[in-house]
Amino acid sequence: MALFICFLSLLLFSSATACDRCLYQSKAAYFSKANALSSGACGYGSLALGLSGGHLAAGVSSLYKDGAGCGACFQIRCNNSTLCSSKGTSVTITDINHNNQTGFVLSTRAFMAMANHGMGQHILKLGTVEVEYKRIPCEYKNQNLAVRVEESSQKPNYLAIKLLYQGGQTEIVAIDVAQVGSSNWNFMKRNHGAVWDTSRAPNGALQFRFVVTSGYDGKWIWAKTVLPVDWKSGVVYDSGVQINEIAKEGCFHCDYSFW
């Protein structure tokens, strides 16, 4: 019963924030060095560069969502039609933006990608631009959700993992771990960003189950065999499952038109 109530609460929280695809207005600036974002609060490190080709972003707390927003994808364009294209660019959240003067701080590559051909240096000179944005599904073709064992993990009890290639328009809000073949699940907690840990890791090969929300929808996704008996720190393991749910919107007065 307690588990059901907890899961129901997660769904209600998801319902309350189910307007991700609406169009919003904000401002965006940029970091001159991409590693300022790849080494950000989500904990991706250099692996962030493989998420969206270096089109990275730090989002304000309402987008970072205490780490649940890590890996979320957004389509963003600047409102200066003279300098900027109508297509804009897509970015992946890899850090939190503590400066409330702008909604996003982009990598230089992402910032310049909003510009018309040959206008990249001109948009850089502005430093900050007015933008409009919306959340979009992340697409990792032929790529399952991956679990990276962090270097801080210490057998036999402490396990820290990082989630990579989380597709769709989703958020992972809870993780349980158990020995393969066992129904004795132990919950993991979010350490920071995309990193989860537990000091009660079971022995043997490990399976995971994830509570995944997408707008109003929420469900368990079960990865039956992920870490082998001899799992090692620093190694990325294929979960064998793909996450590609698309959020169902539940907000009113939402402008779905973008361009």
Secondary structure in CASP SS format (residue, H / E / C, confidence):
PFRMAT SS
TARGET T0000
AUTHOR 0000-0000-0000
METHOD secondary structure of the structure
MODEL  1
M C 1.00
A H 1.00
L H 1.00
F H 1.00
I H 1.00
C H 1.00
F H 1.00
L H 1.00
S H 1.00
L H 1.00
L H 1.00
L H 1.00
F H 1.00
S H 1.00
S H 1.00
A H 1.00
T C 1.00
A C 1.00
C C 1.00
D C 1.00
R C 1.00
C C 1.00
L C 1.00
Y E 1.00
Q E 1.00
S E 1.00
K E 1.00
A E 1.00
A E 1.00
Y E 1.00
F E 1.00
S C 1.00
K C 1.00
A C 1.00
N H 1.00
A H 1.00
L H 1.00
S H 1.00
S C 1.00
G C 1.00
A C 1.00
C C 1.00
G C 1.00
Y C 1.00
G H 1.00
S H 1.00
L H 1.00
A H 1.00
L H 1.00
G H 1.00
L C 1.00
S C 1.00
G C 1.00
G C 1.00
H C 1.00
L E 1.00
A E 1.00
A E 1.00
G E 1.00
V C 1.00
S H 1.00
S H 1.00
L H 1.00
Y H 1.00
K H 1.00
D H 1.00
G H 1.00
A C 1.00
G C 1.00
C C 1.00
G C 1.00
A C 1.00
C E 1.00
F E 1.00
Q E 1.00
I E 1.00
R E 1.00
C E 1.00
N C 1.00
N C 1.00
S C 1.00
T C 1.00
L C 1.00
C E 1.00
S C 1.00
S C 1.00
K C 1.00
G C 1.00
T E 1.00
S E 1.00
V E 1.00
T E 1.00
I E 1.00
T E 1.00
D E 1.00
I E 1.00
N C 1.00
H C 1.00
N C 1.00
N C 1.00
Q C 1.00
T C 1.00
G C 1.00
F E 1.00
V E 1.00
L E 1.00
S E 1.00
T H 1.00
R H 1.00
A H 1.00
F H 1.00
M H 1.00
A H 1.00
M C 1.00
A E 1.00
N C 1.00
H C 1.00
G C 1.00
M C 1.00
G H 1.00
Q H 1.00
H H 1.00
I H 1.00
L H 1.00
K H 1.00
L H 1.00
G C 1.00
T C 1.00
V E 1.00
E E 1.00
V E 1.00
E E 1.00
Y E 1.00
K E 1.00
R E 1.00
I E 1.00
P C 1.00
C E 1.00
E C 1.00
Y C 1.00
K C 1.00
N C 1.00
Q C 1.00
N C 1.00
L C 1.00
A E 1.00
V E 1.00
R E 1.00
V E 1.00
E C 1.00
E C 1.00
S C 1.00
S C 1.00
Q E 1.00
K C 1.00
P C 1.00
N C 1.00
Y E 1.00
L E 1.00
A E 1.00
I E 1.00
K E 1.00
L E 1.00
L E 1.00
Y C 1.00
Q C 1.00
G C 1.00
G E 1.00
Q C 1.00
T C 1.00
E E 1.00
I E 1.00
V E 1.00
A E 1.00
I E 1.00
D E 1.00
V E 1.00
A E 1.00
Q E 1.00
V C 1.00
G C 1.00
S C 1.00
S C 1.00
N C 1.00
W C 1.00
N E 1.00
F E 1.00
M E 1.00
K E 1.00
R E 1.00
N E 1.00
H E 1.00
G C 1.00
A C 1.00
V E 1.00
W E 1.00
D E 1.00
T E 1.00
S C 1.00
R C 1.00
A C 1.00
P C 1.00
N C 1.00
G C 1.00
A C 1.00
L E 1.00
Q E 1.00
F E 1.00
R E 1.00
F E 1.00
V E 1.00
V E 1.00
T E 1.00
S E 1.00
G E 1.00
Y C 1.00
D E 1.00
G E 1.00
K E 1.00
W E 1.00
I E 1.00
W E 1.00
A E 1.00
K E 1.00
T E 1.00
V E 1.00
L E 1.00
P C 1.00
V C 1.00
D C 1.00
W C 1.00
K C 1.00
S C 1.00
G C 1.00
V C 1.00
V E 1.00
Y E 1.00
D E 1.00
S C 1.00
G C 1.00
V C 1.00
Q C 1.00
I C 1.00
N C 1.00
E C 1.00
I C 1.00
A C 1.00
K E 1.00
E C 1.00
G C 1.00
C C 1.00
F C 1.00
H C 1.00
C C 1.00
D C 1.00
Y C 1.00
S C 1.00
F C 1.00
W C 1.00
END
